[in-house]
Amino acid sequence: MVGDYSLPNLKLPQQPEVTLGRYAQMRRKFLKEHHRVLYYNLLTRGELTQHLAEVEQRASKMEETILSQMAQKEGVTEQMKAEDMMKWVRLMNALRSSAQEIVKAEVIFV
């Protein structure tokens, strides 16, 4: 009771403490801006943190897999790393950027 009004005492369910990485934060922002109903449904049911943790795990695993496949396909090896470090770094950065774009398109912005 607040004055003459009866206000409900609403509390969100307890959610576990999880460190959210880059992909989870991007997913949360995407849901909040483009899928508000889904975002607030997950939030009020107490499932948002779990959803974001699953997305983070799936996206990270997918990025690692894609990156290793692309590196193998392009011939980026440990021997190249030992012989020409700058070339190896340049190629790996380009491959990592490509892999991240694929992950964003297939996991985050869906």
Biopython code that builds the backbone (N, CA, C, O; Angstrom):
import numpy as np
from Bio.PDB.StructureBuilder import StructureBuilder

atoms = [
    (1, "MET", "N", (0.836, -1.167, 0.000)),
    (1, "MET", "CA", (0.000, 0.000, 0.000)),
    (1, "MET", "C", (0.893, 1.246, 0.000)),
    (1, "MET", "O", (1.731, 1.412, 0.887)),
    (2, "VAL", "N", (0.717, 2.093, -0.965)),
    (2, "VAL", "CA", (1.440, 3.358, -1.050)),
    (2, "VAL", "C", (0.376, 4.448, -1.101)),
    (2, "VAL", "O", (-0.245, 4.680, -2.138)),
    (3, "GLY", "N", (0.178, 5.103, 0.021)),
    (3, "GLY", "CA", (-0.890, 6.093, 0.088)),
    (3, "GLY", "C", (-2.229, 5.403, -0.080)),
    (3, "GLY", "O", (-2.556, 4.485, 0.672)),
    (4, "ASP", "N", (-2.994, 5.832, -1.046)),
    (4, "ASP", "CA", (-4.296, 5.228, -1.324)),
    (4, "ASP", "C", (-4.222, 4.141, -2.395)),
    (4, "ASP", "O", (-5.240, 3.565, -2.778)),
    (5, "TYR", "N", (-3.030, 3.872, -2.864)),
    (5, "TYR", "CA", (-2.877, 2.931, -3.974)),
    (5, "TYR", "C", (-2.258, 1.619, -3.497)),
    (5, "TYR", "O", (-1.394, 1.593, -2.620)),
    (6, "SER", "N", (-2.722, 0.557, -4.094)),
    (6, "SER", "CA", (-2.151, -0.753, -3.821)),
    (6, "SER", "C", (-1.273, -1.131, -5.021)),
    (6, "SER", "O", (-1.782, -1.406, -6.107)),
    (7, "LEU", "N", (0.036, -1.142, -4.817)),
    (7, "LEU", "CA", (0.980, -1.447, -5.888)),
    (7, "LEU", "C", (1.514, -2.863, -5.723)),
    (7, "LEU", "O", (1.826, -3.279, -4.607)),
    (8, "PRO", "N", (1.623, -3.608, -6.823)),
    (8, "PRO", "CA", (2.158, -4.971, -6.710)),
    (8, "PRO", "C", (3.655, -4.932, -6.402)),
    (8, "PRO", "O", (4.368, -4.021, -6.821)),
    (9, "ASN", "N", (4.097, -5.911, -5.683)),
    (9, "ASN", "CA", (5.511, -6.038, -5.340)),
    (9, "ASN", "C", (6.134, -7.061, -6.288)),
    (9, "ASN", "O", (6.242, -8.242, -5.957)),
    (10, "LEU", "N", (6.541, -6.598, -7.465)),
    (10, "LEU", "CA", (7.073, -7.481, -8.499)),
    (10, "LEU", "C", (8.580, -7.594, -8.363)),
    (10, "LEU", "O", (9.276, -6.602, -8.144)),
    (11, "LYS", "N", (9.066, -8.805, -8.493)),
    (11, "LYS", "CA", (10.506, -9.049, -8.468)),
    (11, "LYS", "C", (10.848, -10.012, -9.592)),
    (11, "LYS", "O", (10.098, -10.945, -9.878)),
    (12, "LEU", "N", (11.989, -9.774, -10.226)),
    (12, "LEU", "CA", (12.462, -10.692, -11.255)),
    (12, "LEU", "C", (13.020, -11.946, -10.596)),
    (12, "LEU", "O", (13.570, -11.874, -9.497)),
    (13, "PRO", "N", (12.886, -13.085, -11.250)),
    (13, "PRO", "CA", (13.471, -14.312, -10.705)),
    (13, "PRO", "C", (14.999, -14.183, -10.609)),
    (13, "PRO", "O", (15.618, -13.440, -11.371)),
    (14, "GLN", "N", (15.581, -14.900, -9.680)),
    (14, "GLN", "CA", (17.040, -14.895, -9.512)),
    (14, "GLN", "C", (17.690, -15.462, -10.761)),
    (14, "GLN", "O", (17.269, -16.495, -11.282)),
    (15, "GLN", "N", (18.712, -14.779, -11.229)),
    (15, "GLN", "CA", (19.467, -15.249, -12.381)),
    (15, "GLN", "C", (20.909, -15.445, -11.948)),
    (15, "GLN", "O", (21.442, -14.651, -11.173)),
    (16, "PRO", "N", (21.542, -16.498, -12.447)),
    (16, "PRO", "CA", (22.932, -16.740, -12.057)),
    (16, "PRO", "C", (23.856, -15.652, -12.593)),
    (16, "PRO", "O", (23.594, -15.062, -13.641)),
    (17, "GLU", "N", (24.929, -15.398, -11.869)),
    (17, "GLU", "CA", (25.927, -14.427, -12.308)),
    (17, "GLU", "C", (26.762, -15.055, -13.422)),
    (17, "GLU", "O", (27.442, -16.059, -13.211)),
    (18, "VAL", "N", (26.704, -14.464, -14.582)),
    (18, "VAL", "CA", (27.446, -14.970, -15.735)),
    (18, "VAL", "C", (28.169, -13.799, -16.370)),
    (18, "VAL", "O", (27.592, -12.728, -16.555)),
    (19, "THR", "N", (29.433, -14.008, -16.704)),
    (19, "THR", "CA", (30.170, -12.979, -17.417)),
    (19, "THR", "C", (29.794, -13.065, -18.891)),
    (19, "THR", "O", (30.027, -14.076, -19.554)),
    (20, "LEU", "N", (29.214, -11.992, -19.381)),
    (20, "LEU", "CA", (28.769, -11.980, -20.770)),
    (20, "LEU", "C", (29.854, -11.389, -21.652)),
    (20, "LEU", "O", (30.364, -10.302, -21.383)),
    (21, "GLY", "N", (30.195, -12.104, -22.692)),
    (21, "GLY", "CA", (31.233, -11.662, -23.616)),
    (21, "GLY", "C", (30.673, -10.762, -24.700)),
    (21, "GLY", "O", (29.539, -10.287, -24.637)),
    (22, "ARG", "N", (31.497, -10.555, -25.674)),
    (22, "ARG", "CA", (31.180, -9.645, -26.767)),
    (22, "ARG", "C", (29.937, -10.082, -27.552)),
    (22, "ARG", "O", (29.068, -9.263, -27.851)),
    (23, "TYR", "N", (29.861, -11.356, -27.877)),
    (23, "TYR", "CA", (28.733, -11.846, -28.663)),
    (23, "TYR", "C", (27.422, -11.767, -27.872)),
    (23, "TYR", "O", (26.380, -11.444, -28.441)),
    (24, "ALA", "N", (27.464, -12.056, -26.586)),
    (24, "ALA", "CA", (26.263, -11.979, -25.758)),
    (24, "ALA", "C", (25.771, -10.541, -25.654)),
    (24, "ALA", "O", (24.566, -10.289, -25.685)),
    (25, "GLN", "N", (26.684, -9.615, -25.534)),
    (25, "GLN", "CA", (26.289, -8.208, -25.459)),
    (25, "GLN", "C", (25.710, -7.724, -26.777)),
    (25, "GLN", "O", (24.759, -6.942, -26.784)),
    (26, "MET", "N", (26.272, -8.180, -27.899)),
    (26, "MET", "CA", (25.714, -7.822, -29.201)),
    (26, "MET", "C", (24.307, -8.403, -29.358)),
    (26, "MET", "O", (23.414, -7.735, -29.879)),
    (27, "ARG", "N", (24.109, -9.647, -28.909)),
    (27, "ARG", "CA", (22.801, -10.297, -29.008)),
    (27, "ARG", "C", (21.773, -9.565, -28.155)),
    (27, "ARG", "O", (20.640, -9.351, -28.587)),
    (28, "ARG", "N", (22.172, -9.179, -26.935)),
    (28, "ARG", "CA", (21.253, -8.457, -26.057)),
    (28, "ARG", "C", (20.834, -7.128, -26.700)),
    (28, "ARG", "O", (19.652, -6.784, -26.701)),
    (29, "LYS", "N", (21.788, -6.396, -27.237)),
    (29, "LYS", "CA", (21.490, -5.121, -27.890)),
    (29, "LYS", "C", (20.568, -5.326, -29.083)),
    (29, "LYS", "O", (19.625, -4.560, -29.281)),
    (30, "PHE", "N", (20.841, -6.368, -29.885)),
    (30, "PHE", "CA", (20.010, -6.665, -31.046)),
    (30, "PHE", "C", (18.580, -6.985, -30.626)),
    (30, "PHE", "O", (17.628, -6.468, -31.210)),
    (31, "LEU", "N", (18.428, -7.840, -29.612)),
    (31, "LEU", "CA", (17.087, -8.194, -29.149)),
    (31, "LEU", "C", (16.352, -6.970, -28.608)),
    (31, "LEU", "O", (15.168, -6.774, -28.884)),
    (32, "LYS", "N", (17.060, -6.158, -27.841)),
    (32, "LYS", "CA", (16.436, -4.989, -27.221)),
    (32, "LYS", "C", (15.976, -3.982, -28.268)),
    (32, "LYS", "O", (14.943, -3.337, -28.088)),
    (33, "GLU", "N", (16.721, -3.837, -29.354)),
    (33, "GLU", "CA", (16.384, -2.852, -30.376)),
    (33, "GLU", "C", (15.423, -3.374, -31.441)),
    (33, "GLU", "O", (14.604, -2.613, -31.954)),
    (34, "HIS", "N", (15.511, -4.667, -31.782)),
    (34, "HIS", "CA", (14.752, -5.178, -32.919)),
    (34, "HIS", "C", (13.691, -6.216, -32.565)),
    (34, "HIS", "O", (12.759, -6.427, -33.341)),
    (35, "HIS", "N", (13.811, -6.858, -31.426)),
    (35, "HIS", "CA", (12.843, -7.876, -30.999)),
    (35, "HIS", "C", (12.481, -7.628, -29.537)),
    (35, "HIS", "O", (12.791, -8.438, -28.663)),
    (36, "ARG", "N", (11.835, -6.521, -29.289)),
    (36, "ARG", "CA", (11.545, -6.114, -27.909)),
    (36, "ARG", "C", (10.669, -7.106, -27.166)),
    (36, "ARG", "O", (10.894, -7.363, -25.983)),
    (37, "VAL", "N", (9.681, -7.665, -27.836)),
    (37, "VAL", "CA", (8.780, -8.607, -27.173)),
    (37, "VAL", "C", (9.554, -9.824, -26.686)),
    (37, "VAL", "O", (9.403, -10.236, -25.536)),
    (38, "LEU", "N", (10.380, -10.399, -27.551)),
    (38, "LEU", "CA", (11.191, -11.555, -27.158)),
    (38, "LEU", "C", (12.144, -11.181, -26.029)),
    (38, "LEU", "O", (12.306, -11.938, -25.072)),
    (39, "TYR", "N", (12.769, -10.020, -26.140)),
    (39, "TYR", "CA", (13.700, -9.561, -25.097)),
    (39, "TYR", "C", (13.003, -9.481, -23.741)),
    (39, "TYR", "O", (13.503, -10.020, -22.754)),
    (40, "TYR", "N", (11.856, -8.814, -23.689)),
    (40, "TYR", "CA", (11.166, -8.653, -22.408)),
    (40, "TYR", "C", (10.541, -9.951, -21.916)),
    (40, "TYR", "O", (10.424, -10.148, -20.707)),
    (41, "ASN", "N", (10.139, -10.838, -22.813)),
    (41, "ASN", "CA", (9.654, -12.155, -22.388)),
    (41, "ASN", "C", (10.771, -12.950, -21.721)),
    (41, "ASN", "O", (10.574, -13.543, -20.660)),
    (42, "LEU", "N", (11.949, -12.958, -22.352)),
    (42, "LEU", "CA", (13.086, -13.661, -21.751)),
    (42, "LEU", "C", (13.480, -13.028, -20.425)),
    (42, "LEU", "O", (13.804, -13.731, -19.468)),
    (43, "LEU", "N", (13.452, -11.719, -20.369)),
    (43, "LEU", "CA", (13.838, -11.002, -19.151)),
    (43, "LEU", "C", (12.877, -11.297, -18.004)),
    (43, "LEU", "O", (13.319, -11.594, -16.894)),
    (44, "THR", "N", (11.590, -11.220, -18.250)),
    (44, "THR", "CA", (10.615, -11.422, -17.171)),
    (44, "THR", "C", (10.511, -12.879, -16.733)),
    (44, "THR", "O", (10.151, -13.153, -15.588)),
    (45, "ARG", "N", (10.819, -13.810, -17.622)),
    (45, "ARG", "CA", (10.826, -15.230, -17.236)),
    (45, "ARG", "C", (12.127, -15.632, -16.564)),
    (45, "ARG", "O", (12.237, -16.738, -16.033)),
    (46, "GLY", "N", (13.107, -14.746, -16.582)),
    (46, "GLY", "CA", (14.392, -15.055, -15.966)),
    (46, "GLY", "C", (15.277, -15.925, -16.842)),
    (46, "GLY", "O", (16.178, -16.596, -16.339)),
    (47, "GLU", "N", (15.034, -15.921, -18.137)),
    (47, "GLU", "CA", (15.785, -16.768, -19.059)),
    (47, "GLU", "C", (16.761, -15.992, -19.936)),
    (47, "GLU", "O", (17.461, -16.591, -20.753)),
    (48, "LEU", "N", (16.821, -14.682, -19.783)),
    (48, "LEU", "CA", (17.672, -13.866, -20.644)),
    (48, "LEU", "C", (19.144, -14.201, -20.463)),
    (48, "LEU", "O", (19.869, -14.373, -21.443)),
    (49, "THR", "N", (19.584, -14.294, -19.225)),
    (49, "THR", "CA", (20.996, -14.585, -18.973)),
    (49, "THR", "C", (21.389, -15.940, -19.538)),
    (49, "THR", "O", (22.460, -16.084, -20.127)),
    (50, "GLN", "N", (20.533, -16.925, -19.360)),
    (50, "GLN", "CA", (20.812, -18.264, -19.897)),
    (50, "GLN", "C", (20.873, -18.225, -21.417)),
    (50, "GLN", "O", (21.759, -18.831, -22.021)),
    (51, "HIS", "N", (19.944, -17.522, -22.032)),
    (51, "HIS", "CA", (19.925, -17.394, -23.494)),
    (51, "HIS", "C", (21.205, -16.735, -23.993)),
    (51, "HIS", "O", (21.819, -17.210, -24.948)),
    (52, "LEU", "N", (21.603, -15.649, -23.353)),
    (52, "LEU", "CA", (22.810, -14.928, -23.770)),
    (52, "LEU", "C", (24.061, -15.777, -23.574)),
    (52, "LEU", "O", (24.974, -15.734, -24.398)),
    (53, "ALA", "N", (24.111, -16.545, -22.491)),
    (53, "ALA", "CA", (25.256, -17.430, -22.254)),
    (53, "ALA", "C", (25.341, -18.511, -23.332)),
    (53, "ALA", "O", (26.432, -18.847, -23.791)),
    (54, "GLU", "N", (24.194, -19.055, -23.735)),
    (54, "GLU", "CA", (24.177, -20.067, -24.787)),
    (54, "GLU", "C", (24.619, -19.483, -26.122)),
    (54, "GLU", "O", (25.367, -20.114, -26.869)),
    (55, "VAL", "N", (24.151, -18.273, -26.417)),
    (55, "VAL", "CA", (24.544, -17.609, -27.658)),
    (55, "VAL", "C", (26.039, -17.350, -27.664)),
    (55, "VAL", "O", (26.704, -17.569, -28.677)),
    (56, "GLU", "N", (26.576, -16.884, -26.538)),
    (56, "GLU", "CA", (28.019, -16.608, -26.426)),
    (56, "GLU", "C", (28.826, -17.879, -26.667)),
    (56, "GLU", "O", (29.809, -17.865, -27.409)),
    (57, "GLN", "N", (28.410, -18.971, -26.040)),
    (57, "GLN", "CA", (29.133, -20.231, -26.190)),
    (57, "GLN", "C", (29.067, -20.742, -27.629)),
    (57, "GLN", "O", (30.081, -21.150, -28.197)),
    (58, "ARG", "N", (27.875, -20.717, -28.210)),
    (58, "ARG", "CA", (27.701, -21.199, -29.580)),
    (58, "ARG", "C", (28.493, -20.354, -30.576)),
    (58, "ARG", "O", (29.123, -20.891, -31.488)),
    (59, "ALA", "N", (28.460, -19.030, -30.400)),
    (59, "ALA", "CA", (29.160, -18.123, -31.313)),
    (59, "ALA", "C", (30.678, -18.293, -31.191)),
    (59, "ALA", "O", (31.380, -18.307, -32.202)),
    (60, "SER", "N", (31.183, -18.421, -29.973)),
    (60, "SER", "CA", (32.630, -18.590, -29.788)),
    (60, "SER", "C", (33.122, -19.892, -30.402)),
    (60, "SER", "O", (34.158, -19.929, -31.065)),
    (61, "LYS", "N", (32.365, -20.956, -30.173)),
    (61, "LYS", "CA", (32.746, -22.259, -30.732)),
    (61, "LYS", "C", (32.705, -22.220, -32.259)),
    (61, "LYS", "O", (33.585, -22.765, -32.925)),
    (62, "MET", "N", (31.679, -21.573, -32.803)),
    (62, "MET", "CA", (31.546, -21.470, -34.252)),
    (62, "MET", "C", (32.688, -20.649, -34.842)),
    (62, "MET", "O", (33.227, -20.997, -35.893)),
    (63, "GLU", "N", (33.059, -19.559, -34.170)),
    (63, "GLU", "CA", (34.165, -18.728, -34.660)),
    (63, "GLU", "C", (35.468, -19.518, -34.681)),
    (63, "GLU", "O", (36.214, -19.446, -35.657)),
    (64, "GLU", "N", (35.751, -20.266, -33.624)),
    (64, "GLU", "CA", (36.972, -21.079, -33.577)),
    (64, "GLU", "C", (36.996, -22.108, -34.704)),
    (64, "GLU", "O", (38.017, -22.291, -35.366)),
    (65, "THR", "N", (35.873, -22.770, -34.914)),
    (65, "THR", "CA", (35.791, -23.796, -35.956)),
    (65, "THR", "C", (36.002, -23.195, -37.342)),
    (65, "THR", "O", (36.789, -23.707, -38.140)),
    (66, "ILE", "N", (35.300, -22.119, -37.614)),
    (66, "ILE", "CA", (35.418, -21.471, -38.925)),
    (66, "ILE", "C", (36.826, -20.961, -39.146)),
    (66, "ILE", "O", (37.381, -21.111, -40.234)),
    (67, "LEU", "N", (37.413, -20.353, -38.111)),
    (67, "LEU", "CA", (38.762, -19.806, -38.230)),
    (67, "LEU", "C", (39.780, -20.900, -38.522)),
    (67, "LEU", "O", (40.654, -20.718, -39.369)),
    (68, "SER", "N", (39.680, -22.028, -37.835)),
    (68, "SER", "CA", (40.637, -23.113, -38.087)),
    (68, "SER", "C", (40.456, -23.689, -39.491)),
    (68, "SER", "O", (41.440, -24.016, -40.155)),
    (69, "GLN", "N", (39.208, -23.817, -39.948)),
    (69, "GLN", "CA", (38.966, -24.324, -41.295)),
    (69, "GLN", "C", (39.489, -23.372, -42.359)),
    (69, "GLN", "O", (40.097, -23.800, -43.340)),
    (70, "MET", "N", (39.251, -22.075, -42.162)),
    (70, "MET", "CA", (39.719, -21.087, -43.131)),
    (70, "MET", "C", (41.244, -21.012, -43.154)),
    (70, "MET", "O", (41.847, -20.880, -44.219)),
    (71, "ALA", "N", (41.866, -21.097, -41.976)),
    (71, "ALA", "CA", (43.325, -21.051, -41.904)),
    (71, "ALA", "C", (43.931, -22.256, -42.621)),
    (71, "ALA", "O", (44.923, -22.128, -43.338)),
    (72, "GLN", "N", (43.331, -23.415, -42.420)),
    (72, "GLN", "CA", (43.823, -24.624, -43.087)),
    (72, "GLN", "C", (43.655, -24.501, -44.601)),
    (72, "GLN", "O", (44.543, -24.880, -45.365)),
    (73, "LYS", "N", (42.517, -23.972, -45.024)),
    (73, "LYS", "CA", (42.249, -23.814, -46.450)),
    (73, "LYS", "C", (43.208, -22.819, -47.099)),
    (73, "LYS", "O", (43.640, -23.025, -48.233)),
    (74, "GLU", "N", (43.545, -21.741, -46.388)),
    (74, "GLU", "CA", (44.438, -20.704, -46.920)),
    (74, "GLU", "C", (45.915, -21.052, -46.758)),
    (74, "GLU", "O", (46.776, -20.348, -47.285)),
    (75, "GLY", "N", (46.212, -22.116, -46.042)),
    (75, "GLY", "CA", (47.597, -22.534, -45.873)),
    (75, "GLY", "C", (48.360, -21.754, -44.811)),
    (75, "GLY", "O", (49.585, -21.652, -44.867)),
    (76, "VAL", "N", (47.630, -21.205, -43.842)),
    (76, "VAL", "CA", (48.261, -20.476, -42.743)),
    (76, "VAL", "C", (48.676, -21.516, -41.698)),
    (76, "VAL", "O", (47.828, -22.149, -41.068)),
    (77, "THR", "N", (49.996, -21.684, -41.522)),
    (77, "THR", "CA", (50.512, -22.733, -40.650)),
    (77, "THR", "C", (51.449, -22.152, -39.595)),
    (77, "THR", "O", (51.797, -20.972, -39.627)),
    (78, "GLU", "N", (51.840, -22.997, -38.676)),
    (78, "GLU", "CA", (52.814, -22.602, -37.655)),
    (78, "GLU", "C", (54.179, -22.338, -38.285)),
    (78, "GLU", "O", (54.942, -21.505, -37.795)),
    (79, "GLN", "N", (54.482, -23.042, -39.362)),
    (79, "GLN", "CA", (55.745, -22.812, -40.061)),
    (79, "GLN", "C", (55.767, -21.400, -40.646)),
    (79, "GLN", "O", (56.786, -20.713, -40.580)),
    (80, "MET", "N", (54.650, -20.973, -41.215)),
    (80, "MET", "CA", (54.558, -19.612, -41.737)),
    (80, "MET", "C", (54.727, -18.600, -40.610)),
    (80, "MET", "O", (55.351, -17.553, -40.782)),
    (81, "LYS", "N", (54.160, -18.936, -39.451)),
    (81, "LYS", "CA", (54.282, -18.054, -38.288)),
    (81, "LYS", "C", (55.740, -17.888, -37.892)),
    (81, "LYS", "O", (56.170, -16.790, -37.537)),
    (82, "ALA", "N", (56.498, -18.968, -37.952)),
    (82, "ALA", "CA", (57.913, -18.914, -37.582)),
    (82, "ALA", "C", (58.748, -18.171, -38.629)),
    (82, "ALA", "O", (59.699, -17.469, -38.285)),
    (83, "GLU", "N", (58.390, -18.327, -39.899)),
    (83, "GLU", "CA", (59.187, -17.729, -40.973)),
    (83, "GLU", "C", (58.872, -16.252, -41.206)),
    (83, "GLU", "O", (59.782, -15.434, -41.334)),
    (84, "ASP", "N", (57.598, -15.915, -41.261)),
    (84, "ASP", "CA", (57.200, -14.534, -41.568)),
    (84, "ASP", "C", (56.034, -14.144, -40.656)),
    (84, "ASP", "O", (54.868, -14.288, -41.024)),
    (85, "MET", "N", (56.363, -13.655, -39.479)),
    (85, "MET", "CA", (55.365, -13.342, -38.459)),
    (85, "MET", "C", (54.349, -12.295, -38.931)),
    (85, "MET", "O", (53.153, -12.442, -38.678)),
    (86, "MET", "N", (54.804, -11.260, -39.601)),
    (86, "MET", "CA", (53.905, -10.186, -40.026)),
    (86, "MET", "C", (52.885, -10.678, -41.057)),
    (86, "MET", "O", (51.718, -10.287, -41.009)),
    (87, "LYS", "N", (53.311, -11.516, -41.969)),
    (87, "LYS", "CA", (52.393, -12.076, -42.960)),
    (87, "LYS", "C", (51.356, -12.956, -42.276)),
    (87, "LYS", "O", (50.170, -12.906, -42.603)),
    (88, "TRP", "N", (51.817, -13.762, -41.323)),
    (88, "TRP", "CA", (50.921, -14.642, -40.577)),
    (88, "TRP", "C", (49.878, -13.828, -39.811)),
    (88, "TRP", "O", (48.693, -14.160, -39.836)),
    (89, "VAL", "N", (50.314, -12.767, -39.133)),
    (89, "VAL", "CA", (49.392, -11.918, -38.373)),
    (89, "VAL", "C", (48.382, -11.258, -39.305)),
    (89, "VAL", "O", (47.190, -11.213, -39.001)),
    (90, "ARG", "N", (48.852, -10.749, -40.429)),
    (90, "ARG", "CA", (47.971, -10.098, -41.398)),
    (90, "ARG", "C", (46.903, -11.078, -41.908)),
    (90, "ARG", "O", (45.722, -10.737, -41.969)),
    (91, "LEU", "N", (47.320, -12.281, -42.267)),
    (91, "LEU", "CA", (46.374, -13.277, -42.766)),
    (91, "LEU", "C", (45.393, -13.728, -41.680)),
    (91, "LEU", "O", (44.197, -13.866, -41.936)),
    (92, "MET", "N", (45.906, -13.956, -40.473)),
    (92, "MET", "CA", (45.031, -14.391, -39.381)),
    (92, "MET", "C", (44.020, -13.312, -39.017)),
    (92, "MET", "O", (42.864, -13.627, -38.734)),
    (93, "ASN", "N", (44.429, -12.053, -39.019)),
    (93, "ASN", "CA", (43.484, -10.969, -38.722)),
    (93, "ASN", "C", (42.388, -10.888, -39.781)),
    (93, "ASN", "O", (41.222, -10.666, -39.454)),
    (94, "ALA", "N", (42.755, -11.064, -41.038)),
    (94, "ALA", "CA", (41.764, -11.041, -42.109)),
    (94, "ALA", "C", (40.806, -12.229, -41.974)),
    (94, "ALA", "O", (39.596, -12.076, -42.141)),
    (95, "LEU", "N", (41.349, -13.405, -41.674)),
    (95, "LEU", "CA", (40.505, -14.585, -41.507)),
    (95, "LEU", "C", (39.591, -14.447, -40.301)),
    (95, "LEU", "O", (38.417, -14.811, -40.369)),
    (96, "ARG", "N", (40.118, -13.922, -39.192)),
    (96, "ARG", "CA", (39.326, -13.733, -37.976)),
    (96, "ARG", "C", (38.173, -12.760, -38.239)),
    (96, "ARG", "O", (37.051, -12.980, -37.784)),
    (97, "SER", "N", (38.456, -11.699, -38.968)),
    (97, "SER", "CA", (37.412, -10.729, -39.301)),
    (97, "SER", "C", (36.311, -11.378, -40.141)),
    (97, "SER", "O", (35.127, -11.141, -39.903)),
    (98, "SER", "N", (36.692, -12.179, -41.102)),
    (98, "SER", "CA", (35.713, -12.885, -41.937)),
    (98, "SER", "C", (34.883, -13.863, -41.112)),
    (98, "SER", "O", (33.666, -13.948, -41.276)),
    (99, "ALA", "N", (35.546, -14.596, -40.230)),
    (99, "ALA", "CA", (34.846, -15.563, -39.383)),
    (99, "ALA", "C", (33.861, -14.847, -38.461)),
    (99, "ALA", "O", (32.750, -15.335, -38.251)),
    (100, "GLN", "N", (34.248, -13.709, -37.913)),
    (100, "GLN", "CA", (33.354, -12.963, -37.025)),
    (100, "GLN", "C", (32.131, -12.448, -37.770)),
    (100, "GLN", "O", (31.033, -12.434, -37.214)),
    (101, "GLU", "N", (32.301, -12.030, -39.009)),
    (101, "GLU", "CA", (31.160, -11.571, -39.799)),
    (101, "GLU", "C", (30.187, -12.713, -40.069)),
    (101, "GLU", "O", (28.973, -12.514, -40.044)),
    (102, "ILE", "N", (30.711, -13.899, -40.326)),
    (102, "ILE", "CA", (29.858, -15.065, -40.547)),
    (102, "ILE", "C", (29.082, -15.397, -39.277)),
    (102, "ILE", "O", (27.882, -15.666, -39.333)),
    (103, "VAL", "N", (29.760, -15.377, -38.141)),
    (103, "VAL", "CA", (29.109, -15.671, -36.857)),
    (103, "VAL", "C", (28.014, -14.646, -36.573)),
    (103, "VAL", "O", (26.917, -15.015, -36.151)),
    (104, "LYS", "N", (28.294, -13.392, -36.794)),
    (104, "LYS", "CA", (27.285, -12.346, -36.557)),
    (104, "LYS", "C", (26.052, -12.587, -37.412)),
    (104, "LYS", "O", (24.926, -12.465, -36.929)),
    (105, "ALA", "N", (26.254, -12.926, -38.668)),
    (105, "ALA", "CA", (25.130, -13.128, -39.580)),
    (105, "ALA", "C", (24.312, -14.369, -39.234)),
    (105, "ALA", "O", (23.092, -14.368, -39.399)),
    (106, "GLU", "N", (24.972, -15.430, -38.755)),
    (106, "GLU", "CA", (24.270, -16.696, -38.540)),
    (106, "GLU", "C", (23.798, -16.924, -37.117)),
    (106, "GLU", "O", (22.872, -17.706, -36.904)),
    (107, "VAL", "N", (24.403, -16.267, -36.134)),
    (107, "VAL", "CA", (24.043, -16.526, -34.746)),
    (107, "VAL", "C", (23.475, -15.288, -34.046)),
    (107, "VAL", "O", (22.451, -15.383, -33.371)),
    (108, "ILE", "N", (24.107, -14.159, -34.193)),
    (108, "ILE", "CA", (23.747, -12.975, -33.427)),
    (108, "ILE", "C", (22.524, -12.263, -33.996)),
    (108, "ILE", "O", (21.567, -12.003, -33.267)),
    (109, "PHE", "N", (22.544, -11.952, -35.259)),
    (109, "PHE", "CA", (21.493, -11.143, -35.863)),
    (109, "PHE", "C", (20.431, -11.987, -36.549)),
    (109, "PHE", "O", (20.089, -11.746, -37.707)),
    (110, "VAL", "N", (19.917, -12.962, -35.843)),
    (110, "VAL", "CA", (18.881, -13.854, -36.379)),
    (110, "VAL", "C", (17.602, -13.634, -35.614)),
    (110, "VAL", "O", (16.594, -14.281, -35.898)),
]
sb = StructureBuilder()
sb.init_structure("model")
sb.init_model(0)
sb.init_chain("A")
sb.init_seg("    ")
for serial, (resi, resn, name, xyz) in enumerate(atoms, 1):
    if name == "N":
        sb.init_residue(resn, " ", resi, " ")
    sb.init_atom(name, np.array(xyz, "f"), 0.0, 1.0, " ", f" {name:<3s}", serial, name[0])
structure = sb.get_structure()
